[in-house]
Each structure stands twice: as structure tokens, then as C-alpha cells.
């Protein structure tokens, strides 16, 4: 059963990558992604494939991580018997509320930052997801692994997420499927399924070009994000807003000229004040 859950999670990740590519890519990899999705779907057992397809018609998020005894997507507190069934992983368990297929990944990174109190003023714009402590101007590195490692470690060091090594591994696996680097010199590596809090964003800049993928795409601005499964759709809107903002050369130059985390944060906040709500 564990192998079936892994298979379903791989399938869901490919579907979400296709959604990302449709939103922000040029469509050049759509055929390859469609073929891979069709191939994985056909390999599912008949009964599971029928269930998957019924759920997929409602929402592209078919798999739901169980976190702290709850469905991480709809938030329903699960009966103790179901929590045990999900952990034992002998059969496919469906959330009683949203019907998604539940699973638990025991070594998954988790969000460990402080939860704002009700009296804390609501943040707006990019400050909902990041702050100056997650900015890394002139970061070290010559390839994607170096950049992702630096930003994932920064997130852990600043007390936002756990298990930086697992974050790095997952982000590189995601990049191996389809690079997140863009011709504008920006890359968006990310890890989905970091539950327990909100979407978190770290950003680094480089003085010199970094070759981010096998295609030789040159990058000097790297956003690294950890994404709770439930906000996968919102992540697409955020990435679209950041992409639109940084199409403007003056905004990219403002980020690249920053010499301290505070300056970089100020430049990012200013550049995204209209595009990220």
C-alpha cells in the first residue's frame, strides 16, 4: 500500500507541475507532462483509478496529508480509528469531509514558526509570507543545489521550518522533473506539503550568473518557497504576481543592487506592493 500512496503522490505532483507550467511557462513541456500523467494514471489499479478520476474532476488536489490528526486540506479532525488506519496504511482511507485520499509522511518537513495571536495586526502583501530575516543578498553558490541549500538552511536557522536536508532533497527532486528557472533570470524552487503553518518565502540574489539547470538557464534571483498543500492554488497566483513584477528590469535591478537583508527586503516589498496582495 505504501508504494500505491507514493504512486498517487507522484501523480498529483505531476498534475500540479502541469498547472504551474500552464500558468507561468511557455507550454513547451505540456505534451511531455500530459504523457507522464496519462502513463501513471493507467498504471493505477482499476478501483483506485476510478476513485482518483472522480476526485480529480472536483479538484486537482486528490491526496491530503494528515497533519496532527487532521486532514490538512479541509481541516477536519479525524476519528482516532481513522488516524490509526492512515498510519498503518493497509487500505486507502478517505477524509470523511472532503473525500480526499489521506496519507502521512512521517519525515516530512514541518512549519515550526510562531502562530500569530488574534491580537496581532493582520499583515498585507509580501510580508504575509516573508520578512527581512529570510533575505540573502550576494548568496554563495554556482548551481541550483547550492542556491536551494543556502535558502532552505536559512529558513531552518531562522526558525520557520524543520528538516532542511529533506527540504533540499525534495526541492531538487522537483527541479529534476521540470526546471523552475525562467529566461528573465529568476527561479522559483519550492517544496509542497510543508504543513503546520502558512506559505513561507525566502529569497537570494547573486552577483554573477548561476547556471540553474541542464538547459543552461542563467539565474541571479532565486525565490525558495515552502507550501502547505491546501494553498497550492494560491501559490500559482503568488508566483504569477512575482513573475509579472520582475518582468520590469528596474525591479530586478533594485533587488540585485541591495547589499543587506534589510535593503533587499525593502526593495522586494516596494516592487511587489501592487502585484502581491
Buried (B, 14 or more C-beta within 10 A) or exposed (E): EEEBBEBBBBBBBBBBBBBBBEBBBEEEBEEEBEEBBEEBBEEBEEEBEEBBEEBBEEEBBBBBBBBEBBBBBBEBEBEEEBBEBBBEBEEBBBBEBBBBBBBBBEEBBBBBBEEEEEEEEEEEBBBBBBBBBBBBBBBEBEEBBBBBBBBBBBBBEBEBBBBBEBBBBBBBEBBEBBBBBBEBBBBBBBBBBBBBBBBBBBBBBBEEEBBBBEEEBBBBBBBBBBBBBBBBEEBBEBBBBBBBBBEEEEBBEBBBEBEEBEBBBBBBBEBBEEBBE
